[in-house]
Amino acid sequence: MTGPSIVWFRDDLRLADNPALRAAVDRDEPVIALFVLDEESPGIRPLGGAAHWWLHHSLASLGERLRERGGNLILRRGPAAEVVPTVVSDAGATAVYWNRRYGGPEREIDAALKSGLRADGLEVQSFAANLLFEPWTVQTGAGTPFAVYTPFWRACLQSPTPRAPLPEPQKIRGATPHPPSDDLADWNLLPTSPDWAGGFREAWEPGEPAARARLREFLADDIADYDRARDEPAAGVTSALSPRLRWGEISPFTVWHETLAANADAGRFLSEIGWREFAWHTLFFHPDLATVNLRRRFDAFPWPDLDEEHLRAWQQGRTGIPLVDAGMKELWQSGAMHNRIRMVTASFLIKNLLIDWRLGEQWFWDTLVDADGASNAFNWQWVAGSGADASPYFRIFNPETQAAKFDTNGEYIARWAPEHRSGDAPDPIVDLKATRARALDAYDVVKNAN
Ligand code: FAD
C-alpha cells in the first residue's frame, strides 16, 4: 500500500533509538512526524508550567533536527482521538507508528486509535522504547506485579538484556506537500508576564543533542563519584538525566548500554534507573497512583483542615527551616531539586505540616521539569508511607540532621537560601520536635486501621 507513514511522537522527542521513526524510515514512503498537544482528552492530566517550558524547547530542537534530515514536524493541538485520524486522512497516510505509553488514559486512547485505524485498513504498530522492561513481562513467581523494589530489580536483571539502541536516521524523506502545522509560538507554552524561566535557561538546555552530551559528560566526569557523593546536593555528581528521560530526548536503552560500555561498575547508578522502571510498572498496574493511596488503609489518615498559610510558606521556601527553604527555592528557580532534598521537603510537608501528599505532588507536578505521571506520584507515596515498598510511616526526616549530614559545609543552603546565613530568614513555622510527635500520633490511626 503506498502513501505516507506517520510517526506520532509523544514522550520520545528524539531521533536516535526511536523504533517508531525507524519503522517509518525503513518503509520507504514519505514520513510525516506528528506531535499532538493533547491536554483535553478525558483523564489526561494537563502539563504543569515547568513542563510546558521544557516541551516548547524540546519540540523546537526536534523540529530543527528533522528539517536538517529532510523531514518536517507537524504540530497539532486537541484530543488525539480526533486529531490523529484527521491528519491521517488529510495526508492520505497508510501507516501510523508510535512508541508505547504506560498511563491508563493514554493506553485507552492508543488502543482505541489502533483498532479504529486498523479497521480503516491502515498499518499500525507500537513499539517498546521508553522502558527497558515492559511491565507485563516482569512478574513474581505467583504471576502478580512486584510490590517490593529489590526482588523487582533482581527479576529485571535476570530478564533478557535490554536490546541495543537503534542508530539515528541520517536522511528522512519528508512528505511534499505536508499537512499544515500549528506554529509552536502560538501554543504559548513559555511564560511571558512574568517571565519566571530565567533560572531554567541558566540550568538547562532541552533537546536531544544536549541530553546525549550530558550523558557523555556524566560518564566521563561524575559517575566515579556517584556512589560516594550522590546524596550530597551541592556535589553535582548525579546525572541530571531525569527531564531528558521524561521527555524521551534520550532512551533508557542508550543510557543502559553507554553506561555499561564506559563503566562496568555502575550498578548503583543503573539501580536508580531501576527505580524509574519500578515507578512506571507500578503506574501501569495502578493507573490512579497520583490520587489514590496504594495502601488503602492510608485512606483513614486523619489529615487536619488544610492550613493554607503553611502550604504557601512551603511552596515559597519561607518555612524558616534552612534545608527545606533551600530545596523549595531551587525548585522554583531551576525547575529541579536534588533527590535527597525532594525526600526532605516532601517529608516536611506530609509529616511536620500534616498536609496531604497529593497537594505536594500537585505542586511538584507544576514546578518540576522532570514531572512525570509515574515517578512523581510514586515517590510522594513512598515518602508518605502509603506507596509501594514505601519508607515506613515512622521515618520522619529531620531537616536539621539531614543538613548536617549531607550539606556539611552549608554550600547548598548558602546557594539557594542565603537568607538563612545572613540572619534575614523567617522563624520556623513549626517546632520540629512537637510536630514529629503529632505526626506519629496521626500515623497510629493508620497503623490500627484495617
Ligand atoms: P540520578 O541520581 O542521576 O538518577 C538517574 C536516573 O534514575 C534519574 O534521571 C531518574 O530517571 C531515575 N531515578 C533516580 N531516582 C529515582 C526515583 N527515586 N524514582 C524514579 N526514578 C528515579 N523523578 C522523576 O524523574 N520525575 C519526578 O516527577 C520525580 N518526582 C519525585 C518526587 C519526590 C517527592 C521524590 C522524593 C523523588 C522524585 N523523583 C522524580 C525521583 C528523583 O528525585 C529524580 O529522578 C532525581 O533527583 C533526578 O536527578 P538525576 O537525573 O540527577 O538522578
Residues whose N, C-alpha, C, O or C-beta is under 5 A from the ligand:
A	BS01	FAD	T238 S239 A240 L241 S242 L245 F269 E272 I273 W275 R276 A279 M337 H338 N339 R342 M343 A346 D370 A371 D372 S375 N376 N379 W380
